[in-house]
Amino acid sequence: MSRRTALSRIVLKLFPLLLAACGSPSSTNLPSSLYPALILSKAERRQEVALKAARVLALLKQEMLSGILIASAPNFAWATAGAEGKVPLFLRDDGRKFFIAHTDDAPTALLEDLSDLGYEAKTTSWYSGGIGQKEMAAVLEQLTGGRPFGADIPCTGARTVDAAVAALQVPLTDGEVREYRWLGKTTAEEVETVCRQIRPWMTDRGIEVLLSDALLRHAIRAVQVEVEVDARIPGDGGKPRSDVSKVERHAAVTICGERWGLKVAMTRIVHFGPPEKDAQAHLKAAACVNAGFWARTLPGATAGSILQGAIADYAEAGYSQEWSKHGPGGAIGYRDWDWPAAPDSAQTVRCPQAFAWKATVGDVRIEDTILLIGDGMEVLTETPDWPRVGSKALGRIYRSPGILMQ
């Protein structure tokens, strides 16, 4: 018997054992990142899409429009219950839903997903030049019959209704609340894991790569990730990021993670050795302001009143000008900010709705994403094992993330 024949027989005998050991594609032996979590079933997604289409129909009736062209990424994700990708959609007043694409315009999986969600195809062939202005105008004329229609982007002949469509995205649905809880928890766990791995020899870019990679394993996209080492907080003009800028004393990590179109934001600070005296004072003051943000985020409250309360908290803590140096954050959802708060903002808090407030004093920032739901508030990006600072606001104790000392 030749050596090759003998080896072949051994492989054939061992193959079934190897196959059994590896298991099926659903085996826990394979990395979970190969099968990112799906919170909603196909049936639940269809229900979600139908609920949102009903909100659009009510808007069409109110505005006396024949339909709405949805072309922005946030509105696409909302209308499709988190479909991956983007093509123009058209929701019509008779309840029919369409996607507009040429045959080379989007992955087949996306088009099949949209069809499964009840969207009908309006396509052109790739050799016609795709969906340009002329082709789009012809398709819209066919869909509307020449009647008035709206669009969430500037479009010839359309009434711009982006703000009206964005307003339909609150209150969050039960499905979105479930997805938000998973997204916040998973993002927070990965951020904490990476932060605990930070060492003085690491660079800001290297930490950024670790964060992005950790989230991507769960199909969470880091739409914003800022790492500042031995400088002021992210975005405040400290040392520019560099491949050779290494951590010496501290690192501040700010991240905005996205999945299904929903976004969460959070900031964490890591310090090597005891923080300076000023940092401790800044942390205590920022925690007081953060507690005030959370306590005042109540149904019916305006963004302006919440910020005015924070301005008073900054002053009481001895940092009366800090509020004007940094954006305070605000409502978050399918956009980085559904609305950022300003002293005269009239936007109203609704429920369920998500918020990401930023309390900043000196080189300390406290930021988490919270969910206002029912009679209470949940911290979606909570890291239970992280150091926390308790502060009292409006008669209740709130626990903000502190500084992790490695």
Residue pairs with C-beta under 8 A, 6 or more apart in sequence:
21 29
22 29
23 29
23 30
25 34
25 35
26 35
31 217
32 217
33 216
33 217
33 218
33 219
36 218
36 219
37 182
37 186
37 218
37 219
39 175
39 178
39 179
39 182
40 48
40 81
40 82
40 175
40 178
40 179
42 116
44 175
45 81
45 82
45 117
45 175
46 116
46 117
46 118
47 175
48 81
48 173
48 175
48 176
49 79
49 80
49 81
49 97
49 117
49 118
50 118
51 173
52 78
52 79
52 81
52 168
52 173
53 79
53 91
53 95
53 97
55 168
56 68
56 79
56 91
56 165
56 168
57 91
57 93
57 95
59 65
59 68
59 161
59 164
59 165
59 168
60 66
60 67
60 68
60 91
60 93
60 150
61 93
63 150
63 159
63 161
63 164
64 148
65 93
65 147
65 148
65 149
65 150
65 159
65 161
66 92
66 93
66 143
66 144
66 145
66 147
66 148
66 149
67 90
67 91
67 92
67 93
67 143
67 144
67 149
67 150
68 90
68 91
68 149
68 150
68 151
68 152
68 161
68 165
69 88
69 89
69 90
69 140
69 149
69 150
69 151
69 152
69 153
69 155
69 158
70 76
70 79
70 88
70 89
70 90
70 91
70 151
70 152
70 165
71 88
71 89
71 151
71 152
71 153
71 155
72 152
72 153
72 162
73 86
73 261
74 166
74 261
74 334
74 335
75 152
75 162
75 165
75 166
75 334
76 83
76 86
76 87
76 89
76 261
77 83
77 86
77 260
77 261
77 262
77 334
78 165
78 168
78 169
78 261
78 334
79 89
79 91
80 89
80 113
80 114
80 117
80 119
81 117
81 175
81 260
82 179
82 259
82 260
82 261
82 262
83 110
83 113
83 114
83 117
84 109
84 110
84 113
85 106
85 107
85 110
86 106
87 99
87 100
87 101
87 105
87 106
87 110
87 111
87 114
88 99
88 100
88 101
88 131
88 136
89 97
89 98
89 99
89 100
89 119
90 97
90 98
90 99
90 100
90 122
90 139
90 140
90 143
91 97
91 98
92 98
92 143
92 144
96 120
97 117
97 118
97 119
97 120
98 119
98 120
98 121
98 122
98 143
99 111
99 114
99 119
99 120
99 121
99 122
100 122
100 123
100 131
100 136
100 139
101 111
101 121
101 122
101 123
101 131
102 123
102 124
102 125
102 126
102 128
102 130
102 131
102 135
103 123
103 124
103 125
103 126
104 126
104 130
105 123
105 130
105 131
111 121
114 121
115 121
122 139
122 142
122 143
124 130
124 131
124 135
124 139
128 135
129 135
131 139
133 156
137 156
137 157
140 149
140 155
140 157
140 158
143 149
148 159
149 157
149 158
149 159
150 158
150 159
150 160
150 161
150 164
151 158
151 159
151 160
151 161
152 160
152 161
152 162
152 165
153 160
153 162
154 160
166 334
166 335
166 338
169 333
169 334
169 338
170 331
170 333
170 338
170 350
170 353
171 350
171 351
171 352
171 353
172 180
172 333
172 352
172 353
172 354
172 371
176 262
176 352
177 352
177 371
177 373
179 259
179 260
179 262
180 262
180 264
180 354
180 371
180 380
181 371
181 378
181 380
183 220
183 257
183 259
183 260
183 262
183 264
183 380
184 264
184 369
184 371
184 379
184 380
184 381
184 382
185 380
185 381
185 382
186 218
186 220
187 215
187 220
187 255
187 257
187 264
187 266
187 381
188 266
188 380
188 381
188 382
188 383
189 383
190 211
190 214
190 215
190 217
190 218
190 220
191 211
191 214
191 253
191 255
191 266
191 268
191 381
191 383
192 268
192 383
192 385
192 386
193 214
194 207
194 210
194 211
194 214
194 253
195 251
195 253
195 268
195 270
195 404
196 404
196 406
197 210
198 207
198 247
198 251
198 270
198 406
199 247
199 406
200 246
200 247
200 248
200 272
201 246
201 247
202 246
202 247
202 251
203 229
203 242
203 243
203 244
203 245
203 246
203 247
204 227
204 228
204 229
204 241
204 242
204 245
204 247
204 251
205 227
205 241
205 242
205 243
205 245
207 227
207 229
207 247
207 251
207 253
208 225
208 226
208 227
208 241
211 222
211 225
211 227
211 253
211 255
212 222
212 225
215 221
215 222
215 255
215 257
216 222
218 259
219 259
220 257
220 258
220 259
221 257
221 258
221 259
222 255
222 256
222 257
222 258
223 256
223 257
223 258
223 263
223 336
224 254
224 255
224 256
224 265
224 336
225 253
225 254
225 255
225 256
226 234
226 235
226 253
226 254
226 255
227 234
227 241
227 251
227 252
227 253
227 254
228 234
228 236
228 238
228 239
228 241
228 251
228 252
229 239
229 245
229 246
229 247
229 248
229 250
229 251
229 252
230 239
230 247
230 248
230 249
230 250
230 251
231 238
231 239
231 363
232 238
232 363
233 252
233 254
233 267
233 326
233 360
233 363
233 364
233 365
234 252
234 253
234 254
234 267
234 365
235 254
236 325
236 326
239 245
247 272
248 272
249 271
249 272
249 273
250 269
250 270
250 271
250 272
250 275
250 403
251 269
251 270
252 267
252 268
252 269
252 270
252 363
252 365
253 267
253 268
253 269
253 270
254 265
254 266
254 267
254 365
254 367
255 265
255 266
255 267
256 263
256 264
256 265
256 336
257 263
257 264
257 265
258 264
261 334
262 333
262 334
262 354
263 332
263 333
263 334
263 335
263 336
264 332
264 354
264 356
264 369
264 380
264 381
265 329
265 332
265 336
265 356
265 367
265 369
265 381
266 356
266 367
266 368
266 369
266 381
267 358
267 365
267 366
267 367
267 401
268 383
268 386
268 401
268 404
269 364
269 365
269 403
269 404
270 403
270 404
270 405
270 406
271 279
271 403
271 404
271 405
271 406
272 405
272 406
273 405
274 405
275 283
275 403
275 405
278 362
279 362
279 363
279 364
279 403
282 361
282 362
282 363
282 364
283 361
283 364
283 366
283 389
283 402
283 403
284 317
284 389
284 391
285 314
285 317
285 318
285 319
285 322
285 361
286 359
286 360
286 361
286 364
286 365
286 366
286 400
287 359
287 366
287 389
287 390
287 391
287 400
287 402
288 313
288 316
288 317
288 391
288 393
289 310
289 313
289 314
289 317
289 359
289 361
289 366
290 357
290 359
290 366
290 391
290 398
290 400
291 391
291 392
291 393
291 397
291 398
291 400
292 309
292 310
292 312
292 313
292 393
292 394
293 306
293 309
293 310
293 328
293 357
293 359
294 357
294 370
294 377
294 393
294 398
295 393
295 394
295 396
295 398
296 305
296 306
296 309
296 310
296 393
296 394
297 306
297 349
297 355
297 357
297 370
297 372
297 377
298 349
298 372
299 349
299 350
299 351
299 372
300 348
300 349
301 348
301 349
302 345
302 346
302 347
302 348
302 349
303 330
303 331
303 339
303 341
303 342
303 345
303 346
303 347
303 348
303 349
304 341
304 342
304 343
304 344
304 345
304 346
306 341
306 349
307 323
307 328
307 341
307 342
307 343
307 345
308 343
310 323
310 328
310 357
310 359
311 323
311 343
313 393
314 320
314 321
314 322
314 323
314 361
317 361
319 361
319 362
322 360
322 361
322 362
325 360
326 358
326 360
326 365
327 340
327 358
328 340
328 341
328 357
328 358
328 359
329 337
329 340
329 341
329 355
329 356
329 357
329 358
329 367
330 337
330 338
330 339
330 340
330 341
330 345
330 347
330 355
330 356
330 357
331 337
331 338
331 339
331 347
331 349
331 353
331 354
331 355
332 338
332 354
332 355
332 356
332 369
333 353
333 354
337 356
339 345
339 347
341 347
349 355
349 372
351 372
351 373
351 374
352 371
352 372
352 373
352 374
353 371
353 372
354 369
354 370
354 371
354 372
354 380
355 369
355 370
355 372
356 367
356 368
356 369
356 370
357 367
357 368
357 370
358 365
358 366
358 367
359 365
359 366
359 367
359 400
360 366
364 403
366 400
366 401
368 379
368 380
368 381
368 382
368 400
368 401
369 379
369 380
369 381
370 377
370 378
370 379
370 380
371 377
371 378
371 380
383 401
386 401
386 402
386 404
387 401
387 402
387 403
387 404
387 405
388 399
388 400
388 401
388 402
389 399
389 400
389 401
389 402
390 397
390 398
390 399
391 397
391 398
391 399
391 400
392 398
